[in-house]
Amino acid sequence: MEQVRTTDKQTRAWRLPAAVACVSAAVFLLARPHLVDDTFITLAYARNLAFHGHWGLLADATSNSATSPANVLALAALTFVVRDAVFAAGVLYVLCQVALVLALRRLSTALPRWFPALAFAALTVNPLLLSSIGLEVALGAAVLGWVAVFAVERRPFAFGLSAGALALVRLDLLIFAVVLGFSLRSGRAVLGAALVAVPWFVFSWVVLGAAVPDTFVIKTLQGAQRTWGDWTFANGPLFYARTAPWATVLSFLPLAALPLALRRSPALRPFALLALGGVLYHGMYVLLTVPPYHWYYGPGITAATLFACAWAASSRITTGAVLALVAASVVAYAAPGLPREFAPLTSNYASTAKYAEIGRDLHALAGSRVVGSAGEIGVLAYTCECAIVDVFADRGLLPAAIDARGAGDRWVRAALRVDYAFFDFDVRPRRPDLVLRRLPSPPPDALAHWTIDAPTLGRQELYLVPS
């Protein structure tokens, strides 16, 4: 009889992870047609690493513009096994969702048993997080969940190991680890973090030319040069609300629960600390004045959602409000029809399907010639498998960006000098033979033409012209 009870208990323990895996797989299949352009930058890195042992966006050139080394490494390992980077992204998304739910179950012993399922539902259907599938947001949430577990269980070495992994997901996520692990104050935590993170950052610094990925320079320079006009991370939600008001409201609504994190409650403490980390993370990005790429909001929204669900589960009075938010998000996602052409929130110039079509055309048109990008490179580089260049792919363009980023601020300039101490500043930019341009009227020397359209930027004409 005791053996039967044990078997039943083990079966019940795996019901939730199994259900999470099935639902997550279905969600990825729905999201596959509208994976955003930056996702394919990561997938191109993963494919090149898996099949060629090469770190770069293009197969024939080294670059360091992958913001999340851990995401690339995990995707590359899975791609090597399944032989397809997009399929690998689906597998990794499912694994991350399951890992997060298992962490939430460990964290929520003082909450109702259904809390992890509620949190999973709220996170999975959040329009902004749905729009970030394939990027490092889901991996960051999973690792962050286990950082919180080891902080609560006061296991400093395990906390340090997971914090080191968090640094490899995104270096800026360490702000959450600092908040969660402040009470530990253990050298073992620092040792664990160093064992995981330092080898990669030393390798990146010496071999790839910078410890911090080049995206720090590229994206903060975009903010400094106001490439998005007046839109920054601070007012970014208003940018998306212009064309997707309901999706934007539903995405950011969990932030309304953040003031409640100030209340003292032992059951809610780890989730309140996550919420505090989210506030600090958000504030850091406001100060950086980077453009409002929607996935930058992902960690803060994830932390706020987890706290909102924990608070709702502890009081049970407002659980209905969270369920209503989940239902409204599902309706909003399905309203345009399934499968969707565009993610609920997007800033891309064209749909993934359209860019894939253009990439296949470029494969035939360009051959071995170098093509200059028109501003978005991910899907084109992934589908064309040809030399499409911009600052994300061609490190010859990076010295000018480094100089521009350090201009006028000696502290930034000094930090960049250290970060790029091993960078080869003599590398020459690749000269494009052909260039993609968005133009209001046809140029006389156009070799090809495509009409592109997107919710946030409208209809435009894209031309392939000689350089």
C-alpha positions in Angstrom: 0.0 0.0 0.0 2.8 2.4 0.9 4.5 1.7 -2.5 1.2 2.6 -4.3 0.9 5.8 -2.4 4.5 6.7 -3.3 3.9 6.0 -7.0 0.7 8.1 -6.9 2.5 11.0 -5.3 5.3 10.8 -7.9 2.7 10.7 -10.7 1.0 13.8 -9.3 4.3 15.6 -9.0 5.0 15.3 -12.7 1.5 16.2 -13.9 2.1 19.9 -13.8 5.5 19.8 -15.6 4.1 17.5 -18.3 1.1 19.8 -18.8 3.4 22.8 -18.9 5.6 21.1 -21.6 2.6 20.3 -23.7 1.1 23.8 -23.5 4.4 25.5 -24.1 5.0 23.4 -27.2 1.6 24.4 -28.6 2.4 28.1 -27.8 5.7 27.9 -29.6 4.0 26.4 -32.7 1.6 29.4 -32.6 4.5 31.9 -32.2 6.8 30.3 -34.8 5.5 32.4 -37.7 6.1 35.7 -35.9 9.4 35.2 -34.2 10.9 38.7 -34.3 14.0 39.6 -36.3 16.4 39.7 -33.4 15.5 36.1 -32.6 17.1 35.1 -35.9 20.3 36.9 -35.0 20.6 34.5 -32.1 19.5 31.5 -34.2 22.2 32.4 -36.8 24.8 32.4 -34.1 23.6 29.1 -32.8 23.5 27.4 -36.2 27.1 28.6 -37.0 28.4 27.4 -33.7 26.6 24.1 -33.9 27.6 23.3 -37.5 30.9 25.1 -38.0 32.2 25.7 -34.5 32.2 29.4 -35.3 31.1 32.4 -33.2 29.5 34.9 -35.5 26.3 36.1 -37.2 27.8 35.2 -40.6 29.4 31.9 -41.4 32.6 33.6 -42.7 33.2 36.3 -40.1 33.6 36.4 -36.4 31.4 38.9 -34.5 30.3 39.4 -30.9 26.8 40.9 -31.2 24.9 38.1 -29.4 23.7 39.7 -26.2 23.1 36.3 -24.5 26.0 33.9 -24.6 24.1 31.3 -22.6 21.1 31.4 -25.0 23.5 30.9 -28.0 25.3 28.1 -26.3 22.1 26.3 -25.2 20.6 26.7 -28.7 23.8 25.5 -30.4 23.9 22.4 -28.3 20.3 21.6 -29.1 20.8 22.5 -32.8 23.7 20.1 -33.0 21.3 17.3 -31.8 18.1 18.2 -33.7 19.8 19.8 -36.7 17.5 22.8 -36.9 17.9 26.0 -35.0 14.3 27.0 -35.0 13.2 23.6 -33.7 16.0 23.9 -31.1 14.4 27.3 -30.0 11.1 25.5 -29.5 12.8 22.8 -27.4 14.7 25.3 -25.3 11.5 27.3 -24.7 9.7 24.2 -23.4 12.6 23.3 -21.2 12.7 26.8 -19.8 9.0 26.9 -19.0 9.2 23.6 -17.2 12.3 24.7 -15.2 10.6 27.9 -14.2 7.4 26.1 -13.0 9.6 23.6 -11.0 11.4 26.5 -9.3 8.1 28.3 -8.5 6.8 25.1 -6.9 9.9 25.1 -4.6 9.4 28.8 -3.8 5.7 28.7 -3.0 5.4 26.2 -0.1 3.5 28.8 1.8 1.1 29.5 -1.1 -1.7 27.4 -2.5 -0.6 24.4 -4.6 -2.1 26.0 -7.8 0.1 29.1 -7.6 2.7 27.8 -10.1 0.0 27.0 -12.6 -1.5 30.4 -12.2 1.9 32.1 -12.7 2.7 29.9 -15.7 -0.6 30.9 -17.4 -0.1 34.6 -16.7 3.4 34.6 -18.0 2.8 32.5 -21.0 -0.1 34.5 -22.5 1.4 38.0 -21.7 1.5 39.7 -25.1 5.0 41.1 -24.6 6.5 37.8 -23.4 4.8 36.0 -26.3 6.5 38.5 -28.6 9.9 37.7 -27.1 9.8 33.9 -27.6 13.1 32.8 -29.0 15.1 35.5 -27.3 16.7 35.1 -23.9 13.7 36.2 -21.9 12.3 32.7 -21.1 15.8 31.4 -20.3 16.4 34.4 -18.0 13.1 33.7 -16.2 14.0 30.1 -15.6 17.5 30.8 -14.3 16.2 33.6 -12.2 13.6 31.3 -10.6 16.3 29.0 -9.4 18.5 31.9 -8.2 15.5 32.8 -6.0 15.1 29.2 -4.8 18.7 28.9 -3.7 18.6 32.3 -2.0 15.5 31.4 0.0 17.0 28.0 0.9 20.2 29.7 1.9 22.5 27.6 -0.3 25.2 30.1 -1.1 27.3 28.0 -3.5 24.3 26.8 -5.5 23.1 30.4 -5.5 26.5 31.5 -6.8 26.5 28.9 -9.6 23.0 30.0 -10.7 23.9 33.7 -10.5 26.9 33.0 -12.7 24.6 31.3 -15.2 22.3 34.4 -14.9 25.2 36.6 -15.9 25.7 34.6 -19.0 22.1 34.9 -19.9 22.3 38.7 -19.7 24.9 40.5 -17.7 22.4 43.1 -16.6 20.2 40.5 -14.9 22.8 40.3 -12.1 20.9 43.2 -10.5 18.3 40.6 -9.5 20.9 38.3 -8.0 22.3 41.2 -6.0 18.9 41.9 -4.5 18.0 38.2 -3.9 21.4 37.3 -2.4 22.1 40.4 -0.3 21.4 38.6 2.9 23.7 35.7 2.1 26.9 37.8 2.0 28.9 34.6 1.4 32.3 34.1 -0.3 31.0 30.8 -1.5 28.3 32.6 -3.5 31.0 34.8 -5.2 33.1 31.7 -5.8 30.2 29.8 -7.4 29.4 32.8 -9.7 33.0 33.3 -10.7 33.4 29.6 -11.6 30.6 29.8 -14.1 30.9 33.3 -15.5 34.6 34.2 -15.4 35.8 31.6 -18.0 33.4 32.8 -20.6 34.0 36.5 -20.1 37.8 36.0 -20.2 37.5 34.0 -23.4 35.2 36.7 -24.9 37.5 39.5 -23.8 40.7 37.9 -25.2 39.4 35.9 -28.2 36.3 37.7 -29.3 37.8 41.2 -28.5 35.4 42.3 -25.8 34.1 40.9 -22.5 30.8 42.6 -22.9 28.9 41.9 -26.1 29.1 44.6 -28.8 25.4 45.2 -28.4 26.1 47.4 -25.4 27.9 49.9 -27.7 25.4 49.5 -30.5 22.2 49.8 -28.6 23.3 52.6 -26.2 24.7 54.5 -29.2 21.3 54.2 -30.9 19.9 55.9 -27.8 22.5 58.6 -27.8 22.1 59.3 -31.5 18.3 59.2 -31.1 17.8 56.7 -34.0 14.3 56.1 -32.6 13.6 59.9 -32.4 12.1 60.8 -29.1 11.3 57.2 -28.2 13.4 55.6 -25.4 12.9 52.9 -22.8 11.3 55.4 -20.5 8.3 56.2 -22.8 8.5 53.0 -24.9 5.1 51.6 -23.8 3.5 54.6 -25.5 5.3 53.8 -28.7 3.7 50.3 -28.8 0.3 51.6 -27.6 -0.1 53.7 -30.7 -0.7 50.6 -32.9 -1.4 47.8 -30.3 -3.2 49.5 -27.4 -4.8 46.4 -25.9 -1.7 44.3 -26.2 0.3 47.0 -24.6 -2.1 47.5 -21.7 -2.3 43.8 -21.0 1.5 43.4 -21.2 2.3 46.2 -18.6 -0.8 45.8 -16.3 1.1 43.5 -13.9 3.3 46.4 -13.0 0.3 47.9 -11.2 0.9 45.4 -8.4 4.4 46.6 -7.6 3.4 49.1 -4.8 2.0 46.1 -2.9 5.5 44.6 -2.8 6.3 47.0 0.1 4.0 45.1 2.4 5.8 42.7 4.7 4.7 39.1 4.3 7.0 36.0 4.8 5.1 34.1 2.1 5.6 36.8 -0.4 9.1 37.8 0.5 11.0 36.1 -2.4 8.5 37.5 -4.9 8.7 41.0 -3.4 12.5 40.8 -3.8 12.0 39.8 -7.4 9.7 42.8 -7.8 12.3 45.1 -6.2 14.9 43.7 -8.6 12.5 44.5 -11.5 12.1 48.1 -10.4 15.9 48.6 -10.2 16.4 46.8 -13.5 13.8 49.1 -15.1 15.4 52.2 -13.6 18.8 51.2 -14.9 17.4 50.9 -18.4 15.8 54.3 -18.1 19.1 55.8 -17.2 20.8 54.1 -20.2 18.3 55.8 -22.5 18.3 52.9 -24.9 15.6 52.5 -27.6 12.4 50.7 -26.4 13.0 47.2 -27.8 10.1 45.3 -26.4 12.1 42.4 -24.9 14.0 44.8 -22.7 10.9 45.1 -20.6 10.7 41.3 -20.3 12.6 40.7 -17.0 10.7 43.5 -15.2 7.3 42.3 -16.5 8.2 38.7 -15.5 9.1 39.8 -11.9 6.0 41.9 -11.6 3.8 39.1 -12.9 5.2 36.6 -10.5 4.6 38.9 -7.6 1.1 39.8 -8.7 0.2 36.1 -9.0 1.7 35.3 -5.6 -0.2 38.2 -4.0 -3.4 37.1 -5.7 -2.9 33.5 -4.5 -2.1 34.5 -1.0 -5.3 36.6 -0.7 -7.4 34.5 -3.0 -9.7 37.5 -3.3 -8.0 38.8 -6.4 -7.3 35.5 -8.1 -10.2 36.2 -10.4 -8.6 39.4 -11.6 -5.5 37.5 -12.7 -7.6 34.9 -14.4 -9.5 37.7 -16.2 -6.1 39.1 -17.3 -5.2 35.7 -18.6 -8.4 35.3 -20.5 -8.2 38.8 -22.0 -4.7 38.2 -23.2 -5.7 35.0 -24.9 -8.6 36.8 -26.6 -6.4 39.7 -27.7 -3.8 37.3 -29.1 -6.4 35.3 -31.1 -8.4 38.3 -32.3 -6.5 39.0 -35.6 -6.8 35.3 -36.5 -4.4 32.4 -36.1 -1.7 31.9 -37.0 -0.7 35.6 -36.6 1.5 37.3 -39.1 3.0 39.6 -36.6 3.9 39.3 -32.9 1.5 41.2 -30.6 4.2 43.8 -30.0 6.8 44.4 -32.8 9.0 47.2 -34.1 10.2 45.3 -37.2 9.8 46.7 -40.7 8.3 43.6 -42.2 6.8 40.2 -41.1 9.1 37.2 -40.6 7.5 35.5 -43.6 8.2 38.5 -45.8 11.8 38.7 -44.7 12.2 35.0 -45.3 10.9 35.5 -48.8 13.4 38.3 -49.4 16.2 36.3 -47.9 15.5 33.4 -50.3 15.4 35.9 -53.2 18.7 37.4 -52.1 20.3 34.0 -52.0 19.7 33.7 -55.7 20.4 37.4 -56.6 23.5 38.0 -54.5 25.4 34.8 -54.7 28.9 35.4 -53.3 28.6 39.1 -53.3 28.4 41.2 -50.1 25.0 42.9 -49.4 24.6 46.0 -47.2 21.7 45.7 -44.7 18.8 48.2 -44.6 18.6 48.1 -40.8 17.3 44.6 -39.9 19.5 41.6 -40.5 18.3 38.6 -38.6 15.9 36.8 -40.8 17.7 37.9 -44.0 21.0 36.5 -42.8 19.4 33.3 -41.5 17.5 32.5 -44.7 19.9 33.9 -47.3 23.0 32.3 -45.7 25.0 35.0 -47.6 27.1 37.9 -46.5 24.7 40.6 -45.3 26.6 43.2 -43.4 26.0 45.9 -40.8 27.5 46.7 -37.5 26.0 43.5 -35.9 27.8 41.3 -38.4 30.9 43.3 -39.6 33.3 44.2 -36.9 35.1 46.5 -39.3 32.2 48.9 -38.6 32.6 48.7 -34.9 35.6 51.0 -34.2 33.6 54.0 -35.4 30.7 53.0 -33.1 33.1 52.6 -30.2 34.6 56.1 -30.8 31.2 57.6 -31.1 29.9 56.0 -27.9 32.9 57.2 -25.9 32.9 60.7 -27.3 32.2 63.4 -24.6 32.4 61.0 -21.6 35.8 60.1 -20.4 34.5 57.5 -17.9 32.7 55.6 -20.7 35.7 56.0 -23.0 38.0 54.6 -20.3 35.6 51.6 -19.7 35.4 50.9 -23.4 39.2 51.1 -23.7 39.5 48.3 -21.1 36.7 46.2 -22.6 38.2 46.4 -26.1 41.8 46.0 -25.0 42.2 42.9 -27.2 40.1 44.1 -30.1 41.7 44.5 -33.5 41.0 48.1 -34.4 42.8 47.7 -37.7 40.1 45.4 -39.2 38.7 46.9 -42.3 34.9 47.1 -43.0 33.7 44.8 -45.8 32.7 46.8 -48.8 29.2 45.9 -50.0 28.7 45.0 -53.7 25.0 45.5 -53.3 22.9 47.5 -50.8 19.3 47.2 -49.6 17.6 50.5 -49.3 14.1 51.7 -48.2 13.3 54.5 -50.7 10.1 56.5 -51.5 10.5 56.0 -55.3 12.2 53.4 -57.5 15.9 54.1 -58.2 17.0 53.8 -61.9 19.5 51.1 -61.1 17.3 48.8 -58.9 18.0 45.1 -59.3 15.1 43.9 -57.2 12.1 45.4 -55.4 9.9 44.3 -52.5 7.0 45.9 -50.8 7.2 45.6 -47.0 4.5 46.4 -44.4 4.3 46.3 -40.6 2.0 47.6 -37.9 4.3 50.2 -36.3 6.1 51.5 -39.4 3.6 51.1 -42.2 4.1 50.3 -45.9 7.5 50.9 -47.4 9.4 50.0 -50.6 12.7 48.0 -50.3 15.1 48.0 -53.2 18.3 46.1 -54.0 20.8 48.4 -55.7 24.5 48.4 -56.6 26.7 49.8 -54.0 
